[in-house]
Amino acid sequence: MAAVGAFLAGGLPAGATLSNFSGSVSGGYTGGGSGLNQVIPDNTPAGVAYQINFNDSLAWSITAISVTMNISGGYNGDLYAYLSHGNTLVTLLNPNPAMSSSGFNSVTLGETGSAIPTGGSGALTGSYVAYGNLSAFNNTDPNGAWTLFFADMSPGDTSTLNSFSLDITAVPEPVNVALGVFGMFAVLMGWLRWRPRQKDAH
């Protein structure tokens, strides 16, 4: 699969919406694309790719990540997909002729759970473990560009990527937490030092 993913899509189809990551520490961070209606080219490793950005002035540490996707038509077992950030690349889907047939209906791939089932017919739905180990992103800083890539590696069926979302749970780096505590301590000490002193009672 070394040659897969060499091509990065130059633009979005008409009407597509792509969002950078947004959210909060308590609720997690989400980014992705909707209204894509992007045909994944049949029987070629060129594929299609989308980039979304995580941009925050603080350093964060990832604790969990998942990818949710909606793909219609085609044959699920033809598809290869990966998620990459920095020097880390994790395979989400790997071609498997025994996989179920037509599409992924709000399928979430995470770090734990059961493997994508083989056999069956119709669109797959539910939550499963990614082919690769998404925990490889844990304890890294999410800031920067993330790339989600899809390729159809076999002839005869055509899949359409309709939407996807990336969900990241992250916490501030320990050094930032320590600096925040130190900053509050410094402010408190300054206030105690400079607060008006009461005159001694006589």
Helices and strands as residue ranges (DSSP letters): E 17-24, E 28-34, E 38-40, E 44-54, E 60-73, G 76-78, E 79-85, E 88-93, E 104-110, E 124-129, G 134-137, E 144-152, E 159-172, H 174-194
